[in-house]
């Protein structure tokens, strides 16, 4: 049996205060070198983040987000990979669509109904992320009372209905349950979601994206800083792949790509 192979979103943080890599790729030349390396390592999609979204991140004006994207956009497109723009700002999303972005990745799950008609006329794919925060970046709020999965499934029922009514085809949509502080300040909440990640696809029969790379709930378990969380991230990502998650968003594209190749080879050998 051939192993399931999720597609890989490679993270490029064009920011000054990312929790995972600081401001290493804020300069256009550094961002482009990193994006090229991720593509060479096996990234199927380049996910460009012009602002950080962790609880301590600074506010970034949409004009600054757009300037960061514009500074790398022509050369970025020449790399030859689909481009995703990770922003919840409507102005940034519009700019990205008008300049040929293949994906929009919204941590607020496209909450702005004023954008829905525009998105319906676009052709890009949409990563719709759930978060306990209705708008804005992650916080350190406690998880909601009750079963987190009830919260997640209800969120997607409501949001998908709104997008469908606006004329956005479900075939363009990918679901992301959110992880880490997007689920609250308790690590166990993320573990609960990861353990049962197959619930999302079984409920909606739609593609699922998971982003656990270097997240705080993993680092809390193993006791390491973000730049040492590669092994913990890979273990969680391979668990997600075994549960047939369709897309994995990661900082460490090379290690995930290699691990998936090994898994695929072992699946081929088992089928002989």
C-alpha positions in Angstrom: 0.0 0.0 0.0 1.4 3.4 -1.0 1.7 5.8 2.0 -0.4 8.9 2.1 1.8 11.9 1.2 0.5 15.3 2.3 1.6 18.4 0.5 4.0 20.7 2.3 3.5 24.4 3.0 7.0 25.9 3.6 6.9 28.8 6.1 8.7 32.0 5.1 8.3 34.7 7.8 9.0 38.1 6.4 8.8 39.6 9.8 10.9 41.1 12.6 9.5 39.2 15.5 8.5 35.7 14.6 8.6 33.4 17.6 10.5 30.7 15.6 13.1 32.6 13.7 13.2 36.2 14.9 13.8 38.6 12.0 16.1 36.3 10.1 14.2 36.7 6.8 12.9 40.2 7.0 15.4 41.5 4.4 14.1 40.7 0.9 17.4 38.9 -0.1 17.2 36.7 3.0 13.5 35.9 2.5 14.1 34.9 -1.2 17.1 32.8 -0.3 15.1 31.0 2.3 12.1 30.5 0.0 14.4 29.1 -2.7 15.9 26.7 -0.2 12.5 25.5 1.0 11.5 24.9 -2.6 14.6 22.9 -3.2 14.0 20.9 0.0 10.5 19.9 -1.3 8.0 22.6 -0.4 4.9 22.3 -2.6 3.6 25.7 -1.6 5.5 28.7 -0.2 3.5 30.3 2.7 4.6 33.9 3.1 3.8 35.6 6.4 4.3 39.4 6.3 3.3 39.7 10.0 3.6 37.5 13.1 0.6 36.2 14.9 1.9 34.9 18.3 0.6 36.6 21.5 3.6 38.9 21.8 3.7 40.0 18.2 3.7 43.7 17.3 0.8 45.1 15.2 1.7 45.5 11.5 -0.2 47.9 9.3 -1.6 46.5 6.1 0.5 48.9 4.1 3.6 47.5 5.8 2.5 44.0 5.1 2.0 44.8 1.4 5.4 46.5 1.2 7.1 43.4 2.6 5.3 41.3 0.0 6.0 43.7 -2.9 9.7 43.7 -2.1 10.0 40.0 -2.9 7.0 39.2 -5.1 8.5 39.3 -8.6 11.5 37.1 -7.6 9.3 34.9 -5.5 7.1 34.0 -8.4 10.1 33.1 -10.4 10.9 30.3 -8.0 8.1 28.3 -9.6 6.0 27.2 -6.6 2.4 28.2 -5.7 2.4 31.1 -3.3 0.3 31.4 -0.2 -0.1 34.7 1.7 -0.7 34.3 5.4 -2.6 37.4 6.5 -6.0 38.2 8.0 -5.9 41.9 6.8 -8.5 42.5 4.0 -6.2 45.0 2.2 -3.3 42.6 2.2 -5.6 39.8 0.9 -6.9 41.9 -1.9 -3.4 42.9 -2.9 -2.3 39.3 -2.9 -5.2 38.1 -5.0 -4.7 41.0 -7.5 -1.0 40.0 -7.8 -1.7 36.3 -8.5 -1.5 34.6 -5.1 -2.5 31.0 -5.4 -3.6 30.7 -1.7 -4.8 32.9 1.1 -4.2 31.6 4.6 -6.3 33.4 7.2 -5.9 32.8 10.9 -9.3 34.5 11.4 -11.0 32.1 9.0 -12.2 34.9 6.6 -14.3 36.4 9.3 -14.8 39.7 7.4 -18.1 39.2 5.6 -17.3 42.3 3.6 -14.6 40.3 1.8 -16.8 37.4 0.9 -18.0 38.8 -2.5 -14.5 39.6 -3.5 -13.3 36.1 -2.5 -16.1 34.6 -4.5 -14.9 36.3 -7.6 -11.3 35.2 -7.0 -9.9 31.8 -8.0 -7.3 31.2 -5.2 -7.6 28.5 -2.6 -8.5 29.4 0.9 -7.0 28.0 4.2 -9.8 28.6 6.7 -8.3 28.5 10.2 -10.3 28.1 13.4 -9.1 30.0 16.5 -10.8 30.7 19.8 -10.0 34.4 19.1 -12.7 35.9 16.9 -10.3 38.4 15.3 -6.7 39.4 15.4 -3.6 37.5 16.6 -3.3 34.7 19.2 -3.7 35.5 22.8 -3.1 33.7 26.1 -6.8 33.3 26.9 -8.0 30.1 28.4 -9.6 27.5 26.1 -13.4 27.7 25.9 -15.4 25.6 28.3 -16.5 22.1 27.2 -15.2 19.9 24.5 -12.8 21.9 22.2 -13.9 19.7 19.3 -17.5 20.9 19.7 -16.2 24.5 19.4 -14.1 23.7 16.3 -16.9 21.8 14.5 -19.5 24.5 15.2 -17.1 27.2 14.0 -16.6 25.4 10.7 -20.3 24.7 10.3 -21.1 28.4 10.6 -18.2 29.7 8.6 -18.6 27.3 5.7 -22.3 28.1 5.5 -21.5 31.9 5.2 -18.8 31.3 2.6 -21.1 29.0 0.6 -23.9 31.6 0.6 -21.5 34.1 -0.8 -20.7 31.8 -3.7 -17.3 30.5 -2.6 -17.0 26.9 -3.8 -16.1 24.3 -1.1 -13.6 22.8 -3.5 -11.4 25.9 -3.0 -11.4 25.5 0.8 -9.0 23.8 3.2 -9.7 23.5 6.9 -7.2 24.2 9.7 -8.2 23.6 13.3 -5.6 26.0 14.7 -3.0 24.8 17.2 -1.0 26.1 20.1 -2.3 29.5 21.5 -4.9 29.6 18.8 -6.7 26.9 20.9 -5.9 28.6 24.3 -3.2 28.6 26.9 -3.4 25.0 27.9 -1.1 22.5 26.1 -3.5 19.6 26.6 -6.1 21.3 24.3 -3.7 21.0 21.4 -2.9 17.4 22.2 -6.7 16.7 22.2 -7.1 18.2 18.8 -4.0 16.4 17.4 -5.0 13.0 18.8 -8.4 13.2 17.0 -7.4 15.2 13.9 -9.3 12.8 11.7 -12.6 14.1 13.1 -12.3 17.2 10.9 -12.2 15.4 7.6 -14.7 12.8 8.6 -17.2 15.5 9.6 -16.8 17.8 6.6 -15.2 15.6 3.9 -12.9 18.4 3.0 -9.1 18.7 2.9 -7.3 19.5 6.2 -4.2 21.5 6.9 -2.2 21.2 10.1 0.5 23.5 11.4 2.2 22.2 14.5 5.8 23.2 13.7 7.7 24.4 16.7 4.5 25.1 18.6 4.5 25.8 22.3 2.6 22.7 23.3 5.3 20.5 21.8 8.1 22.6 23.4 6.4 22.4 26.8 6.5 18.6 26.6 10.1 18.2 25.6 11.5 21.3 27.2 13.3 23.1 24.4 13.4 26.4 22.6 11.8 26.9 19.1 15.0 26.3 17.1 15.5 22.9 18.8 12.0 21.6 18.4 12.6 19.9 15.0 12.3 16.3 16.2 9.2 17.0 18.3 7.6 18.8 15.3 8.5 16.0 12.9 7.0 13.4 15.2 3.7 15.3 15.4 3.7 15.9 11.6 4.2 12.2 10.8 1.3 11.4 13.1 -0.8 13.8 11.2 0.3 12.3 7.9 -0.6 8.8 9.1 -4.1 10.2 9.8 -4.3 11.5 6.2 -4.0 15.2 6.8 -3.8 16.7 3.3 -1.4 19.6 4.0 1.3 20.2 6.6 2.6 23.7 7.2 6.2 23.6 8.5 9.4 25.5 9.1 11.6 22.4 8.5 10.6 21.3 5.0 13.7 19.2 4.3 13.3 16.9 7.3 9.6 16.4 6.7 10.1 15.8 3.0 12.8 13.2 3.7 10.7 11.5 6.4 7.8 11.2 4.1 10.0 9.7 1.4 11.1 7.0 3.9 7.6 6.4 4.9 6.5 6.0 1.3 9.3 3.6 0.6 8.4 1.4 3.6 4.8 1.4 2.3 5.9 0.3 -1.1 8.1 -2.5 0.4 5.2 -3.7 2.6 3.0 -4.0 -0.5 5.4 -6.4 -2.3 
